[in-house]
Amino acid sequence: MMAAHEELLQTALRERGLRVTPDRLHVFRLLEASPLPLSIPALVEEIHDTGMNQTTVYRILELFTAMGVVHPVLIGHGSVGYELIPPFRHHHHHLVCIGCNEVIDLYNCQLEHRLDEIVKPYQYKILYHDIEIHGLCPKCQAKEAEDPGPSAH
């Protein structure tokens, strides 16, 4: 049985007159299986033994971005990763540590109803939203407490 998200992708590709290729499905499956956004180098590393090259990965990500299947997210120090967006993945947000670049997915979003209220006067239809909360993870907080740096004096 085909996964529901993969079936959505296949339908979206066909509706645009595009082929469902093994490479497109492979990249989609990698993104779907990853709990965190994947950078292009990480994707290339995962597919290196398939015969797919980096240019193909770029093109697939460009296509998926244009189709609204994925979107780029910052994953630390200016690096960009890609992740699936609803309806191709369950909705979530990120905690991003500015010390070590750890990214944690937050799945308990209680903002949905509040956001609907905020945009109602504008008659705006929300398709999806992203929230990244930047801060320090417990390990980086402990390091900062041990070595507060010059600004603490």
C-alpha positions as CSV (number, residue, x, y, z in Angstrom):
1,M,0.0,0.0,0.0
2,M,1.3,3.4,-1.0
3,A,1.8,6.0,1.8
4,A,-0.8,8.8,1.7
5,H,1.7,11.6,1.4
6,E,3.5,9.9,-1.5
7,E,0.1,9.4,-3.2
8,L,-0.5,13.2,-2.8
9,L,2.9,13.9,-4.4
10,Q,2.1,11.6,-7.4
11,T,-1.3,13.2,-7.9
12,A,0.3,16.7,-7.7
13,L,2.9,15.8,-10.3
14,R,0.4,14.3,-12.7
15,E,-1.9,17.2,-12.4
16,R,0.9,19.4,-13.6
17,G,1.6,17.1,-16.5
18,L,4.9,15.9,-14.9
19,R,6.2,12.4,-14.6
20,V,6.5,10.5,-11.4
21,T,10.2,9.4,-11.6
22,P,12.2,7.2,-9.3
23,D,14.5,10.1,-8.5
24,R,11.6,12.4,-7.4
25,L,10.1,9.6,-5.3
26,H,13.5,8.9,-3.7
27,V,14.1,12.5,-2.7
28,F,10.6,12.7,-1.4
29,R,11.0,9.5,0.7
30,L,14.3,10.8,2.2
31,L,12.6,14.1,3.2
32,E,9.6,12.2,4.6
33,A,11.8,9.9,6.6
34,S,13.9,12.6,8.1
35,P,12.8,14.1,11.4
36,L,14.8,17.3,10.6
37,P,15.2,19.4,7.5
38,L,17.9,18.0,5.1
39,S,20.5,20.2,3.4
40,I,21.5,19.5,-0.2
41,P,24.8,18.0,0.9
42,A,23.0,15.7,3.3
43,L,20.6,14.6,0.5
44,V,23.5,14.1,-2.0
45,E,25.3,12.0,0.6
46,E,22.2,9.9,1.0
47,I,21.7,9.3,-2.7
48,H,25.4,8.9,-3.8
49,D,25.0,5.2,-4.5
50,T,21.8,5.6,-6.6
51,G,23.4,7.2,-9.7
52,M,21.5,10.5,-9.0
53,N,23.8,13.5,-9.1
54,Q,23.8,16.8,-7.2
55,T,22.2,18.7,-10.1
56,T,19.3,16.4,-10.2
57,V,18.8,16.9,-6.4
58,Y,18.8,20.7,-7.0
59,R,16.3,20.5,-9.8
60,I,14.0,18.2,-7.8
61,L,14.1,20.6,-4.8
62,E,13.4,23.6,-7.1
63,L,10.4,21.7,-8.5
64,F,9.1,20.6,-5.1
65,T,9.5,24.2,-3.8
66,A,7.6,25.6,-6.8
67,M,4.9,23.0,-6.3
68,G,4.5,23.8,-2.5
69,V,5.8,20.3,-1.5
70,V,8.9,21.6,0.4
71,H,10.2,24.8,1.7
72,P,13.7,25.9,2.7
73,V,14.4,26.5,6.4
74,L,17.5,27.9,8.1
75,I,19.2,25.1,10.0
76,G,22.0,27.1,11.6
77,H,24.8,29.5,10.7
78,G,23.1,30.4,7.4
79,S,22.8,26.8,6.2
80,V,19.6,25.9,4.4
81,G,17.7,22.7,4.7
82,Y,14.5,21.5,3.0
83,E,11.5,19.9,4.6
84,L,8.1,18.8,3.5
85,I,5.2,21.1,4.3
86,P,1.5,20.3,4.9
87,P,-0.3,18.4,3.4
88,F,2.8,16.4,2.6
89,R,3.9,16.3,6.3
90,H,2.4,16.9,9.7
91,H,2.5,20.5,10.8
92,H,5.2,21.5,13.2
93,H,7.6,24.2,14.3
94,H,11.3,24.3,15.3
95,L,13.4,25.1,18.3
96,V,16.8,26.2,16.9
97,C,19.9,26.4,19.2
98,I,22.1,29.2,18.1
99,G,25.1,27.7,20.0
100,C,25.3,24.2,18.5
101,N,22.7,24.4,15.6
102,E,20.6,21.6,17.1
103,V,17.0,21.7,15.7
104,I,14.1,20.2,17.6
105,D,10.7,19.7,16.0
106,L,7.7,21.0,18.0
107,Y,4.5,19.2,17.1
108,N,2.1,20.7,19.6
109,C,1.1,23.8,17.8
110,Q,-1.6,25.7,19.7
111,L,-1.5,28.8,17.5
112,E,-3.8,27.6,14.7
113,H,-7.0,29.2,16.1
114,R,-5.2,32.4,17.2
115,L,-3.7,32.9,13.8
116,D,-7.1,32.4,12.1
117,E,-8.4,35.2,14.4
118,I,-5.4,37.5,13.6
119,V,-5.8,37.3,9.8
120,K,-9.6,37.3,9.8
121,P,-9.9,41.1,9.3
122,Y,-7.7,40.8,6.3
123,Q,-9.8,38.0,4.7
124,Y,-6.5,36.1,4.3
125,K,-6.5,32.3,3.8
126,I,-3.6,30.7,5.7
127,L,-2.1,27.8,3.8
128,Y,0.6,27.1,6.3
129,H,2.9,29.0,8.7
130,D,6.4,28.5,10.1
131,I,7.8,29.4,13.4
132,E,11.4,29.0,14.4
133,I,12.2,29.8,18.0
134,H,15.9,30.6,18.4
135,G,17.7,30.2,21.7
136,L,20.1,28.0,23.6
137,C,19.7,24.3,24.3
138,P,20.4,23.1,27.9
139,K,24.0,22.0,26.9
140,C,24.8,25.4,25.5
141,Q,23.2,27.1,28.4
142,A,25.5,25.1,30.7
143,K,28.6,26.1,28.6
144,E,27.5,29.7,28.7
145,A,27.2,29.6,32.5
146,E,30.7,28.1,32.8
147,D,32.3,30.7,30.5
148,P,30.1,33.8,30.4
149,G,32.5,35.6,28.1
150,P,33.6,39.3,28.1
151,S,30.1,40.7,28.2
152,A,29.4,39.3,31.6
153,H,32.0,41.6,33.3
